[in-house]
Structures are given as C-alpha cells and as structure tokens.
Amino acid sequence: MIYKVFYQETKERNPKREQTHVLYIEADSAVDARQVVEENTPYNIELVYELDGNHLEYEKENADFQLTEF
C-alpha cells in the first residue's frame, strides 16, 4: 500500500501549516510507514494517510508524486 505522510522538517519548532511537507512511502500498514519515517528522519509526523483507488490515481498525476525509499 502507498501512504502519504504529512510532516514538519523539525521537531524543534511548533508546527505551522504553511511549513507542512509531504512524502509518499510504500509500506504494509500506516504504523509501519510511520515507524520507517521516524527511524530514518528527524521529521515531526503530522498525519499518515493511505492512498488507494481514485485518490492514488489523482496523486500519481501530480508532478510531485515520487515514492521515497529509506
């Protein structure tokens, strides 16, 4: 499954919506996706969202869609 992870680049500052970034990751579950990102980055994860069906197709049409591998 593919997950869309919303995150802040640092845990040092308070989260601001304007500074939220996104990455896409393939994992078996949302828990696994969160764990992989937490283990490999200093990011402050806000939300992990599963993409499927029409949502996934829409994201793939976006020029910024690229799976992140750790």
PDB file of N, CA, C, O and CB in Angstrom:
ATOM      1  N   MET A   1       0.833  -1.169   0.000  1.00  0.00           N
ATOM      2  CA  MET A   1       0.000   0.000   0.000  1.00  0.00           C
ATOM      3  C   MET A   1       0.885   1.242   0.000  1.00  0.00           C
ATOM      4  O   MET A   1       2.021   1.214   0.473  1.00  0.00           O
ATOM      5  CB  MET A   1      -0.952  -0.007   1.206  1.00  0.00           C
ATOM      6  N   ILE A   2       0.356   2.301  -0.525  1.00  0.00           N
ATOM      7  CA  ILE A   2       1.080   3.555  -0.577  1.00  0.00           C
ATOM      8  C   ILE A   2       0.446   4.537   0.402  1.00  0.00           C
ATOM      9  O   ILE A   2      -0.775   4.677   0.472  1.00  0.00           O
ATOM     10  CB  ILE A   2       1.088   4.131  -2.015  1.00  0.00           C
ATOM     11  N   TYR A   3       1.309   5.210   1.153  1.00  0.00           N
ATOM     12  CA  TYR A   3       0.853   6.158   2.159  1.00  0.00           C
ATOM     13  C   TYR A   3       1.412   7.539   1.873  1.00  0.00           C
ATOM     14  O   TYR A   3       2.541   7.691   1.407  1.00  0.00           O
ATOM     15  CB  TYR A   3       1.259   5.698   3.562  1.00  0.00           C
ATOM     16  N   LYS A   4       0.601   8.533   2.161  1.00  0.00           N
ATOM     17  CA  LYS A   4       1.007   9.926   2.054  1.00  0.00           C
ATOM     18  C   LYS A   4       1.278  10.400   3.478  1.00  0.00           C
ATOM     19  O   LYS A   4       0.398  10.343   4.338  1.00  0.00           O
ATOM     20  CB  LYS A   4      -0.093  10.815   1.330  1.00  0.00           C
ATOM     21  N   VAL A   5       2.504  10.870   3.720  1.00  0.00           N
ATOM     22  CA  VAL A   5       2.923  11.274   5.058  1.00  0.00           C
ATOM     23  C   VAL A   5       3.100  12.792   5.077  1.00  0.00           C
ATOM     24  O   VAL A   5       3.910  13.341   4.330  1.00  0.00           O
ATOM     25  CB  VAL A   5       4.244  10.550   5.478  1.00  0.00           C
ATOM     26  N   PHE A   6       2.342  13.454   5.927  1.00  0.00           N
ATOM     27  CA  PHE A   6       2.461  14.894   6.126  1.00  0.00           C
ATOM     28  C   PHE A   6       3.403  15.112   7.308  1.00  0.00           C
ATOM     29  O   PHE A   6       3.243  14.483   8.354  1.00  0.00           O
ATOM     30  CB  PHE A   6       1.054  15.567   6.376  1.00  0.00           C
ATOM     31  N   TYR A   7       4.384  16.000   7.144  1.00  0.00           N
ATOM     32  CA  TYR A   7       5.367  16.182   8.198  1.00  0.00           C
ATOM     33  C   TYR A   7       5.918  17.605   8.233  1.00  0.00           C
ATOM     34  O   TYR A   7       5.806  18.366   7.272  1.00  0.00           O
ATOM     35  CB  TYR A   7       6.496  15.198   8.021  1.00  0.00           C
ATOM     36  N   GLN A   8       6.519  17.934   9.378  1.00  0.00           N
ATOM     37  CA  GLN A   8       7.302  19.146   9.560  1.00  0.00           C
ATOM     38  C   GLN A   8       8.760  18.708   9.547  1.00  0.00           C
ATOM     39  O   GLN A   8       9.072  17.609  10.005  1.00  0.00           O
ATOM     40  CB  GLN A   8       6.922  19.910  10.900  1.00  0.00           C
ATOM     41  N   GLU A   9       9.649  19.530   9.041  1.00  0.00           N
ATOM     42  CA  GLU A   9      11.045  19.130   8.904  1.00  0.00           C
ATOM     43  C   GLU A   9      11.783  18.997  10.231  1.00  0.00           C
ATOM     44  O   GLU A   9      12.826  18.345  10.284  1.00  0.00           O
ATOM     45  CB  GLU A   9      11.758  20.112   8.045  1.00  0.00           C
ATOM     46  N   THR A  10      11.276  19.591  11.288  1.00  0.00           N
ATOM     47  CA  THR A  10      11.961  19.535  12.568  1.00  0.00           C
ATOM     48  C   THR A  10      10.963  19.386  13.715  1.00  0.00           C
ATOM     49  O   THR A  10       9.812  19.814  13.624  1.00  0.00           O
ATOM     50  CB  THR A  10      12.816  20.785  12.766  1.00  0.00           C
ATOM     51  N   LYS A  11      11.430  18.778  14.778  1.00  0.00           N
ATOM     52  CA  LYS A  11      10.615  18.661  15.990  1.00  0.00           C
ATOM     53  C   LYS A  11      10.907  19.804  16.959  1.00  0.00           C
ATOM     54  O   LYS A  11      10.282  19.906  18.015  1.00  0.00           O
ATOM     55  CB  LYS A  11      10.867  17.311  16.677  1.00  0.00           C
ATOM     56  N   GLU A  12      11.847  20.650  16.600  1.00  0.00           N
ATOM     57  CA  GLU A  12      12.308  21.730  17.460  1.00  0.00           C
ATOM     58  C   GLU A  12      11.301  22.878  17.581  1.00  0.00           C
ATOM     59  O   GLU A  12      11.181  23.484  18.645  1.00  0.00           O
ATOM     60  CB  GLU A  12      13.615  22.260  16.942  1.00  0.00           C
ATOM     61  N   ARG A  13      10.583  23.178  16.506  1.00  0.00           N
ATOM     62  CA  ARG A  13       9.647  24.309  16.486  1.00  0.00           C
ATOM     63  C   ARG A  13       8.201  23.823  16.492  1.00  0.00           C
ATOM     64  O   ARG A  13       7.913  22.667  16.180  1.00  0.00           O
ATOM     65  CB  ARG A  13       9.899  25.194  15.252  1.00  0.00           C
ATOM     66  N   ASN A  14       7.317  24.717  16.848  1.00  0.00           N
ATOM     67  CA  ASN A  14       5.896  24.398  16.783  1.00  0.00           C
ATOM     68  C   ASN A  14       5.479  24.210  15.330  1.00  0.00           C
ATOM     69  O   ASN A  14       5.938  24.949  14.459  1.00  0.00           O
ATOM     70  CB  ASN A  14       5.050  25.506  17.453  1.00  0.00           C
ATOM     71  N   PRO A  15       4.615  23.229  15.054  1.00  0.00           N
ATOM     72  CA  PRO A  15       4.168  23.012  13.672  1.00  0.00           C
ATOM     73  C   PRO A  15       3.375  24.199  13.136  1.00  0.00           C
ATOM     74  O   PRO A  15       2.569  24.797  13.848  1.00  0.00           O
ATOM     75  CB  PRO A  15       3.320  21.748  13.587  1.00  0.00           C
ATOM     76  N   LYS A  16       3.616  24.525  11.882  1.00  0.00           N
ATOM     77  CA  LYS A  16       2.863  25.566  11.181  1.00  0.00           C
ATOM     78  C   LYS A  16       2.374  24.965   9.871  1.00  0.00           C
ATOM     79  O   LYS A  16       3.149  24.365   9.126  1.00  0.00           O
ATOM     80  CB  LYS A  16       3.739  26.856  10.931  1.00  0.00           C
ATOM     81  N   ARG A  17       1.118  25.125   9.601  1.00  0.00           N
ATOM     82  CA  ARG A  17       0.510  24.544   8.409  1.00  0.00           C
ATOM     83  C   ARG A  17       1.258  24.948   7.142  1.00  0.00           C
ATOM     84  O   ARG A  17       1.374  24.148   6.214  1.00  0.00           O
ATOM     85  CB  ARG A  17      -0.948  24.963   8.307  1.00  0.00           C
ATOM     86  N   GLU A  18       1.760  26.163   7.094  1.00  0.00           N
ATOM     87  CA  GLU A  18       2.444  26.652   5.901  1.00  0.00           C
ATOM     88  C   GLU A  18       3.764  25.934   5.659  1.00  0.00           C
ATOM     89  O   GLU A  18       4.300  25.984   4.551  1.00  0.00           O
ATOM     90  CB  GLU A  18       2.687  28.138   6.017  1.00  0.00           C
ATOM     91  N   GLN A  19       4.292  25.272   6.675  1.00  0.00           N
ATOM     92  CA  GLN A  19       5.576  24.590   6.551  1.00  0.00           C
ATOM     93  C   GLN A  19       5.434  23.074   6.488  1.00  0.00           C
ATOM     94  O   GLN A  19       6.417  22.350   6.643  1.00  0.00           O
ATOM     95  CB  GLN A  19       6.467  24.966   7.705  1.00  0.00           C
ATOM     96  N   THR A  20       4.221  22.594   6.262  1.00  0.00           N
ATOM     97  CA  THR A  20       3.984  21.156   6.159  1.00  0.00           C
ATOM     98  C   THR A  20       4.451  20.650   4.800  1.00  0.00           C
ATOM     99  O   THR A  20       4.171  21.255   3.765  1.00  0.00           O
ATOM    100  CB  THR A  20       2.489  20.829   6.374  1.00  0.00           C
ATOM    101  N   HIS A  21       5.166  19.531   4.821  1.00  0.00           N
ATOM    102  CA  HIS A  21       5.656  18.882   3.609  1.00  0.00           C
ATOM    103  C   HIS A  21       5.015  17.513   3.486  1.00  0.00           C
ATOM    104  O   HIS A  21       4.389  17.021   4.424  1.00  0.00           O
ATOM    105  CB  HIS A  21       7.201  18.766   3.621  1.00  0.00           C
ATOM    106  N   VAL A  22       5.179  16.901   2.313  1.00  0.00           N
ATOM    107  CA  VAL A  22       4.580  15.594   2.050  1.00  0.00           C
ATOM    108  C   VAL A  22       5.618  14.673   1.440  1.00  0.00           C
ATOM    109  O   VAL A  22       6.452  15.094   0.639  1.00  0.00           O
ATOM    110  CB  VAL A  22       3.355  15.721   1.119  1.00  0.00           C
ATOM    111  N   LEU A  23       5.553  13.401   1.836  1.00  0.00           N
ATOM    112  CA  LEU A  23       6.305  12.368   1.139  1.00  0.00           C
ATOM    113  C   LEU A  23       5.396  11.160   0.971  1.00  0.00           C
ATOM    114  O   LEU A  23       4.415  10.992   1.697  1.00  0.00           O
ATOM    115  CB  LEU A  23       7.614  11.991   1.912  1.00  0.00           C
ATOM    116  N   TYR A  24       5.739  10.333   0.010  1.00  0.00           N
ATOM    117  CA  TYR A  24       4.963   9.132  -0.284  1.00  0.00           C
ATOM    118  C   TYR A  24       5.836   7.928  -0.004  1.00  0.00           C
ATOM    119  O   TYR A  24       7.009   7.904  -0.376  1.00  0.00           O
ATOM    120  CB  TYR A  24       4.454   9.124  -1.758  1.00  0.00           C
ATOM    121  N   ILE A  25       5.265   6.920   0.656  1.00  0.00           N
ATOM    122  CA  ILE A  25       6.040   5.745   1.033  1.00  0.00           C
ATOM    123  C   ILE A  25       5.190   4.495   0.863  1.00  0.00           C
ATOM    124  O   ILE A  25       3.978   4.518   1.075  1.00  0.00           O
ATOM    125  CB  ILE A  25       6.549   5.864   2.487  1.00  0.00           C
ATOM    126  N   GLU A  26       5.839   3.415   0.481  1.00  0.00           N
ATOM    127  CA  GLU A  26       5.156   2.134   0.359  1.00  0.00           C
ATOM    128  C   GLU A  26       5.444   1.329   1.617  1.00  0.00           C
ATOM    129  O   GLU A  26       6.601   1.175   2.008  1.00  0.00           O
ATOM    130  CB  GLU A  26       5.609   1.361  -0.927  1.00  0.00           C
ATOM    131  N   ALA A  27       4.391   0.815   2.254  1.00  0.00           N
ATOM    132  CA  ALA A  27       4.532   0.048   3.488  1.00  0.00           C
ATOM    133  C   ALA A  27       3.333  -0.884   3.634  1.00  0.00           C
ATOM    134  O   ALA A  27       2.339  -0.759   2.919  1.00  0.00           O
ATOM    135  CB  ALA A  27       4.656   0.991   4.723  1.00  0.00           C
ATOM    136  N   ASP A  28       3.449  -1.815   4.571  1.00  0.00           N
ATOM    137  CA  ASP A  28       2.372  -2.783   4.803  1.00  0.00           C
ATOM    138  C   ASP A  28       1.206  -2.181   5.577  1.00  0.00           C
ATOM    139  O   ASP A  28       0.063  -2.609   5.416  1.00  0.00           O
ATOM    140  CB  ASP A  28       2.909  -3.986   5.552  1.00  0.00           C
ATOM    141  N   SER A  29       1.496  -1.186   6.420  1.00  0.00           N
ATOM    142  CA  SER A  29       0.437  -0.551   7.208  1.00  0.00           C
ATOM    143  C   SER A  29       0.851   0.876   7.539  1.00  0.00           C
ATOM    144  O   SER A  29       2.005   1.259   7.348  1.00  0.00           O
ATOM    145  CB  SER A  29       0.145  -1.357   8.510  1.00  0.00           C
ATOM    146  N   ALA A  30      -0.093   1.652   8.032  1.00  0.00           N
ATOM    147  CA  ALA A  30       0.188   3.029   8.423  1.00  0.00           C
ATOM    148  C   ALA A  30       1.186   3.059   9.581  1.00  0.00           C
ATOM    149  O   ALA A  30       2.025   3.956   9.657  1.00  0.00           O
ATOM    150  CB  ALA A  30      -1.114   3.758   8.815  1.00  0.00           C
ATOM    151  N   VAL A  31       1.094   2.092  10.467  1.00  0.00           N
ATOM    152  CA  VAL A  31       2.017   2.009  11.601  1.00  0.00           C
ATOM    153  C   VAL A  31       3.440   1.765  11.091  1.00  0.00           C
ATOM    154  O   VAL A  31       4.388   2.394  11.562  1.00  0.00           O
ATOM    155  CB  VAL A  31       1.586   0.879  12.584  1.00  0.00           C
ATOM    156  N   ASP A  32       3.586   0.851  10.127  1.00  0.00           N
ATOM    157  CA  ASP A  32       4.902   0.578   9.541  1.00  0.00           C
ATOM    158  C   ASP A  32       5.450   1.805   8.825  1.00  0.00           C
ATOM    159  O   ASP A  32       6.639   2.105   8.936  1.00  0.00           O
ATOM    160  CB  ASP A  32       4.821  -0.603   8.567  1.00  0.00           C
ATOM    161  N   ALA A  33       4.603   2.514   8.096  1.00  0.00           N
ATOM    162  CA  ALA A  33       5.032   3.710   7.379  1.00  0.00           C
ATOM    163  C   ALA A  33       5.537   4.763   8.363  1.00  0.00           C
ATOM    164  O   ALA A  33       6.591   5.361   8.148  1.00  0.00           O
ATOM    165  CB  ALA A  33       3.876   4.277   6.528  1.00  0.00           C
ATOM    166  N   ARG A  34       4.792   4.987   9.435  1.00  0.00           N
ATOM    167  CA  ARG A  34       5.198   5.962  10.457  1.00  0.00           C
ATOM    168  C   ARG A  34       6.526   5.548  11.096  1.00  0.00           C
ATOM    169  O   ARG A  34       7.406   6.384  11.300  1.00  0.00           O
ATOM    170  CB  ARG A  34       4.100   6.100  11.544  1.00  0.00           C
ATOM    171  N   GLN A  35       6.665   4.280  11.406  1.00  0.00           N
ATOM    172  CA  GLN A  35       7.873   3.791  12.049  1.00  0.00           C
ATOM    173  C   GLN A  35       9.105   3.965  11.155  1.00  0.00           C
ATOM    174  O   GLN A  35      10.161   4.377  11.636  1.00  0.00           O
ATOM    175  CB  GLN A  35       7.704   2.328  12.423  1.00  0.00           C
ATOM    176  N   VAL A  36       8.980   3.660   9.874  1.00  0.00           N
ATOM    177  CA  VAL A  36      10.108   3.804   8.946  1.00  0.00           C
ATOM    178  C   VAL A  36      10.535   5.263   8.842  1.00  0.00           C
ATOM    179  O   VAL A  36      11.729   5.562   8.860  1.00  0.00           O
ATOM    180  CB  VAL A  36       9.738   3.258   7.552  1.00  0.00           C
ATOM    181  N   VAL A  37       9.577   6.165   8.734  1.00  0.00           N
ATOM    182  CA  VAL A  37       9.911   7.587   8.626  1.00  0.00           C
ATOM    183  C   VAL A  37      10.544   8.077   9.922  1.00  0.00           C
ATOM    184  O   VAL A  37      11.530   8.813   9.885  1.00  0.00           O
ATOM    185  CB  VAL A  37       8.654   8.422   8.293  1.00  0.00           C
ATOM    186  N   GLU A  38       9.995   7.684  11.060  1.00  0.00           N
ATOM    187  CA  GLU A  38      10.549   8.120  12.344  1.00  0.00           C
ATOM    188  C   GLU A  38      11.972   7.611  12.555  1.00  0.00           C
ATOM    189  O   GLU A  38      12.803   8.326  13.114  1.00  0.00           O
ATOM    190  CB  GLU A  38       9.659   7.646  13.486  1.00  0.00           C
ATOM    191  N   GLU A  39      12.266   6.388  12.117  1.00  0.00           N
ATOM    192  CA  GLU A  39      13.588   5.805  12.316  1.00  0.00           C
ATOM    193  C   GLU A  39      14.643   6.413  11.385  1.00  0.00           C
ATOM    194  O   GLU A  39      15.832   6.391  11.704  1.00  0.00           O
ATOM    195  CB  GLU A  39      13.523   4.305  12.105  1.00  0.00           C
ATOM    196  N   ASN A  40      14.223   6.948  10.252  1.00  0.00           N
ATOM    197  CA  ASN A  40      15.182   7.397   9.244  1.00  0.00           C
ATOM    198  C   ASN A  40      15.244   8.904   9.024  1.00  0.00           C
ATOM    199  O   ASN A  40      16.026   9.374   8.198  1.00  0.00           O
ATOM    200  CB  ASN A  40      14.865   6.750   7.965  1.00  0.00           C
ATOM    201  N   THR A  41      14.438   9.660   9.745  1.00  0.00           N
ATOM    202  CA  THR A  41      14.422  11.117   9.560  1.00  0.00           C
ATOM    203  C   THR A  41      14.230  11.818  10.902  1.00  0.00           C
ATOM    204  O   THR A  41      13.809  11.191  11.874  1.00  0.00           O
ATOM    205  CB  THR A  41      13.301  11.532   8.572  1.00  0.00           C
ATOM    206  N   PRO A  42      14.535  13.107  10.961  1.00  0.00           N
ATOM    207  CA  PRO A  42      14.255  13.891  12.178  1.00  0.00           C
ATOM    208  C   PRO A  42      12.878  14.558  12.110  1.00  0.00           C
ATOM    209  O   PRO A  42      12.596  15.458  12.902  1.00  0.00           O
ATOM    210  CB  PRO A  42      15.345  14.965  12.384  1.00  0.00           C
ATOM    211  N   TYR A  43      12.021  14.137  11.187  1.00  0.00           N
ATOM    212  CA  TYR A  43      10.751  14.803  10.918  1.00  0.00           C
ATOM    213  C   TYR A  43       9.747  14.637  12.046  1.00  0.00           C
ATOM    214  O   TYR A  43       9.755  13.644  12.773  1.00  0.00           O
ATOM    215  CB  TYR A  43      10.161  14.279   9.644  1.00  0.00           C
ATOM    216  N   ASN A  44       8.888  15.628  12.172  1.00  0.00           N
ATOM    217  CA  ASN A  44       7.748  15.590  13.076  1.00  0.00           C
ATOM    218  C   ASN A  44       6.533  15.200  12.232  1.00  0.00           C
ATOM    219  O   ASN A  44       6.018  16.022  11.474  1.00  0.00           O
ATOM    220  CB  ASN A  44       7.532  16.979  13.813  1.00  0.00           C
ATOM    221  N   ILE A  45       6.085  13.981  12.356  1.00  0.00           N
ATOM    222  CA  ILE A  45       4.999  13.464  11.519  1.00  0.00           C
ATOM    223  C   ILE A  45       3.662  13.961  12.041  1.00  0.00           C
ATOM    224  O   ILE A  45       3.355  13.833  13.226  1.00  0.00           O
ATOM    225  CB  ILE A  45       5.020  11.918  11.481  1.00  0.00           C
ATOM    226  N   GLU A  46       2.865  14.535  11.133  1.00  0.00           N
ATOM    227  CA  GLU A  46       1.546  15.034  11.495  1.00  0.00           C
ATOM    228  C   GLU A  46       0.453  14.008  11.202  1.00  0.00           C
ATOM    229  O   GLU A  46      -0.435  13.784  12.024  1.00  0.00           O
ATOM    230  CB  GLU A  46       1.257  16.328  10.753  1.00  0.00           C
ATOM    231  N   LEU A  47       0.526  13.386  10.020  1.00  0.00           N
ATOM    232  CA  LEU A  47      -0.549  12.504   9.580  1.00  0.00           C
ATOM    233  C   LEU A  47      -0.003  11.499   8.587  1.00  0.00           C
ATOM    234  O   LEU A  47       0.835  11.833   7.749  1.00  0.00           O
ATOM    235  CB  LEU A  47      -1.706  13.308   8.957  1.00  0.00           C
ATOM    236  N   VAL A  48      -0.484  10.257   8.681  1.00  0.00           N
ATOM    237  CA  VAL A  48      -0.172   9.217   7.702  1.00  0.00           C
ATOM    238  C   VAL A  48      -1.500   8.788   7.103  1.00  0.00           C
ATOM    239  O   VAL A  48      -2.401   8.339   7.811  1.00  0.00           O
ATOM    240  CB  VAL A  48       0.605   7.991   8.353  1.00  0.00           C
ATOM    241  N   TYR A  49      -1.610   8.934   5.777  1.00  0.00           N
ATOM    242  CA  TYR A  49      -2.885   8.729   5.085  1.00  0.00           C
ATOM    243  C   TYR A  49      -2.712   7.688   3.988  1.00  0.00           C
ATOM    244  O   TYR A  49      -1.843   7.838   3.129  1.00  0.00           O
ATOM    245  CB  TYR A  49      -3.414  10.059   4.491  1.00  0.00           C
ATOM    246  N   GLU A  50      -3.525   6.636   4.002  1.00  0.00           N
ATOM    247  CA  GLU A  50      -3.452   5.596   2.978  1.00  0.00           C
ATOM    248  C   GLU A  50      -4.079   6.096   1.674  1.00  0.00           C
ATOM    249  O   GLU A  50      -5.171   6.663   1.675  1.00  0.00           O
ATOM    250  CB  GLU A  50      -4.160   4.304   3.460  1.00  0.00           C
ATOM    251  N   LEU A  51      -3.376   5.878   0.575  1.00  0.00           N
ATOM    252  CA  LEU A  51      -3.880   6.245  -0.748  1.00  0.00           C
ATOM    253  C   LEU A  51      -4.311   4.979  -1.486  1.00  0.00           C
ATOM    254  O   LEU A  51      -3.568   4.000  -1.551  1.00  0.00           O
ATOM    255  CB  LEU A  51      -2.799   7.023  -1.563  1.00  0.00           C
ATOM    256  N   ASP A  52      -5.510   5.014  -2.036  1.00  0.00           N
ATOM    257  CA  ASP A  52      -5.968   3.902  -2.865  1.00  0.00           C
ATOM    258  C   ASP A  52      -6.996   4.401  -3.863  1.00  0.00           C
ATOM    259  O   ASP A  52      -7.552   5.488  -3.710  1.00  0.00           O
ATOM    260  CB  ASP A  52      -6.561   2.771  -1.995  1.00  0.00           C
ATOM    261  N   GLY A  53      -7.239   3.610  -4.870  1.00  0.00           N
ATOM    262  CA  GLY A  53      -8.252   3.939  -5.867  1.00  0.00           C
ATOM    263  C   GLY A  53      -8.049   5.290  -6.520  1.00  0.00           C
ATOM    264  O   GLY A  53      -6.953   5.615  -6.977  1.00  0.00           O
ATOM    265  N   ASN A  54      -9.116   6.075  -6.561  1.00  0.00           N
ATOM    266  CA  ASN A  54      -9.084   7.384  -7.210  1.00  0.00           C
ATOM    267  C   ASN A  54      -8.107   8.352  -6.538  1.00  0.00           C
ATOM    268  O   ASN A  54      -7.492   9.179  -7.212  1.00  0.00           O
ATOM    269  CB  ASN A  54     -10.472   7.986  -7.216  1.00  0.00           C
ATOM    270  N   HIS A  55      -7.964   8.253  -5.223  1.00  0.00           N
ATOM    271  CA  HIS A  55      -7.027   9.140  -4.518  1.00  0.00           C
ATOM    272  C   HIS A  55      -5.595   8.884  -4.989  1.00  0.00           C
ATOM    273  O   HIS A  55      -4.831   9.822  -5.213  1.00  0.00           O
ATOM    274  CB  HIS A  55      -7.131   8.938  -2.983  1.00  0.00           C
ATOM    275  N   LEU A  56      -5.241   7.616  -5.135  1.00  0.00           N
ATOM    276  CA  LEU A  56      -3.901   7.273  -5.591  1.00  0.00           C
ATOM    277  C   LEU A  56      -3.676   7.725  -7.027  1.00  0.00           C
ATOM    278  O   LEU A  56      -2.615   8.263  -7.346  1.00  0.00           O
ATOM    279  CB  LEU A  56      -3.669   5.772  -5.471  1.00  0.00           C
ATOM    280  N   GLU A  57      -4.647   7.518  -7.887  1.00  0.00           N
ATOM    281  CA  GLU A  57      -4.525   7.944  -9.280  1.00  0.00           C
ATOM    282  C   GLU A  57      -4.365   9.461  -9.385  1.00  0.00           C
ATOM    283  O   GLU A  57      -3.575   9.953 -10.191  1.00  0.00           O
ATOM    284  CB  GLU A  57      -5.749   7.488 -10.082  1.00  0.00           C
ATOM    285  N   TYR A  58      -5.112  10.190  -8.575  1.00  0.00           N
ATOM    286  CA  TYR A  58      -5.001  11.645  -8.567  1.00  0.00           C
ATOM    287  C   TYR A  58      -3.594  12.079  -8.152  1.00  0.00           C
ATOM    288  O   TYR A  58      -2.997  12.948  -8.787  1.00  0.00           O
ATOM    289  CB  TYR A  58      -6.049  12.258  -7.622  1.00  0.00           C
ATOM    290  N   GLU A  59      -3.069  11.474  -7.088  1.00  0.00           N
ATOM    291  CA  GLU A  59      -1.735  11.829  -6.610  1.00  0.00           C
ATOM    292  C   GLU A  59      -0.668  11.484  -7.649  1.00  0.00           C
ATOM    293  O   GLU A  59       0.303  12.225  -7.802  1.00  0.00           O
ATOM    294  CB  GLU A  59      -1.436  11.113  -5.288  1.00  0.00           C
ATOM    295  N   LYS A  60      -0.834  10.377  -8.359  1.00  0.00           N
ATOM    296  CA  LYS A  60       0.139   9.978  -9.378  1.00  0.00           C
ATOM    297  C   LYS A  60       0.184  10.980 -10.528  1.00  0.00           C
ATOM    298  O   LYS A  60       1.225  11.134 -11.167  1.00  0.00           O
ATOM    299  CB  LYS A  60      -0.194   8.584  -9.913  1.00  0.00           C
ATOM    300  N   GLU A  61      -0.911  11.652 -10.799  1.00  0.00           N
ATOM    301  CA  GLU A  61      -0.957  12.663 -11.860  1.00  0.00           C
ATOM    302  C   GLU A  61      -0.239  13.941 -11.442  1.00  0.00           C
ATOM    303  O   GLU A  61       0.125  14.757 -12.289  1.00  0.00           O
ATOM    304  CB  GLU A  61      -2.408  12.978 -12.232  1.00  0.00           C
ATOM    305  N   ASN A  62      -0.035  14.118 -10.138  1.00  0.00           N
ATOM    306  CA  ASN A  62       0.652  15.288  -9.621  1.00  0.00           C
ATOM    307  C   ASN A  62       2.138  15.184  -9.953  1.00  0.00           C
ATOM    308  O   ASN A  62       2.723  14.110  -9.817  1.00  0.00           O
ATOM    309  CB  ASN A  62       0.435  15.428  -8.094  1.00  0.00           C
ATOM    310  N   ALA A  63       2.744  16.262 -10.379  1.00  0.00           N
ATOM    311  CA  ALA A  63       4.155  16.264 -10.770  1.00  0.00           C
ATOM    312  C   ALA A  63       5.076  15.961  -9.589  1.00  0.00           C
ATOM    313  O   ALA A  63       6.207  15.525  -9.804  1.00  0.00           O
ATOM    314  CB  ALA A  63       4.527  17.610 -11.380  1.00  0.00           C
ATOM    315  N   ASP A  64       4.631  16.175  -8.351  1.00  0.00           N
ATOM    316  CA  ASP A  64       5.470  15.958  -7.171  1.00  0.00           C
ATOM    317  C   ASP A  64       5.417  14.529  -6.638  1.00  0.00           C
ATOM    318  O   ASP A  64       6.088  14.218  -5.654  1.00  0.00           O
ATOM    319  CB  ASP A  64       5.061  16.904  -6.083  1.00  0.00           C
ATOM    320  N   PHE A  65       4.639  13.660  -7.263  1.00  0.00           N
ATOM    321  CA  PHE A  65       4.498  12.290  -6.765  1.00  0.00           C
ATOM    322  C   PHE A  65       5.771  11.506  -7.044  1.00  0.00           C
ATOM    323  O   PHE A  65       6.175  11.330  -8.194  1.00  0.00           O
ATOM    324  CB  PHE A  65       3.278  11.589  -7.413  1.00  0.00           C
ATOM    325  N   GLN A  66       6.396  11.037  -5.967  1.00  0.00           N
ATOM    326  CA  GLN A  66       7.581  10.196  -6.084  1.00  0.00           C
ATOM    327  C   GLN A  66       7.694   9.397  -4.798  1.00  0.00           C
ATOM    328  O   GLN A  66       7.688   9.969  -3.708  1.00  0.00           O
ATOM    329  CB  GLN A  66       8.878  11.045  -6.349  1.00  0.00           C
ATOM    330  N   LEU A  67       7.797   8.076  -4.916  1.00  0.00           N
ATOM    331  CA  LEU A  67       7.927   7.240  -3.727  1.00  0.00           C
ATOM    332  C   LEU A  67       9.287   7.481  -3.093  1.00  0.00           C
ATOM    333  O   LEU A  67      10.307   7.540  -3.780  1.00  0.00           O
ATOM    334  CB  LEU A  67       7.742   5.741  -4.074  1.00  0.00           C
ATOM    335  N   THR A  68       9.289   7.618  -1.788  1.00  0.00           N
ATOM    336  CA  THR A  68      10.515   7.788  -1.025  1.00  0.00           C
ATOM    337  C   THR A  68      10.963   6.432  -0.520  1.00  0.00           C
ATOM    338  O   THR A  68      10.157   5.665   0.007  1.00  0.00           O
ATOM    339  CB  THR A  68      10.317   8.779   0.149  1.00  0.00           C
ATOM    340  N   GLU A  69      12.235   6.131  -0.675  1.00  0.00           N
ATOM    341  CA  GLU A  69      12.789   4.871  -0.167  1.00  0.00           C
ATOM    342  C   GLU A  69      13.852   5.166   0.865  1.00  0.00           C
ATOM    343  O   GLU A  69      14.667   6.075   0.703  1.00  0.00           O
ATOM    344  CB  GLU A  69      13.374   4.014  -1.313  1.00  0.00           C
ATOM    345  N   PHE A  70      13.832   4.381   1.934  1.00  0.00           N
ATOM    346  CA  PHE A  70      14.824   4.540   3.004  1.00  0.00           C
ATOM    347  C   PHE A  70      15.718   3.332   3.041  1.00  0.00           C
ATOM    348  O   PHE A  70      16.625   3.260   3.870  1.00  0.00           O
ATOM    349  CB  PHE A  70      14.147   4.749   4.373  1.00  0.00           C
TER     350      PHE A  70
END
